[in-house]
Amino acid sequence: MSFQILSDLGDGKVYAGQIINYKVSRFKGVKMRWTEEIWHCEDRNYFVDEQRIGPYSF
């Protein structure tokens, strides 16, 4: 699976409430948009996100 980040991440830090947009290719030539929201994070340790738009039903 390949990811292309579409959002401008600025300094690269992740923060709660951040929306990140991707283009995801699960199969060669098949691309879809994926949008996630960061719910919680600890810098350089972990983050919790939720898919808003994407390939998974749940």
Secondary structure, DSSP 4 states (H G I P E B T S, - for coil): -EEEE-S--TT----TT-EEEEEEEEETTEEEEEEEEEEEEETTTEEEEEEEESS---
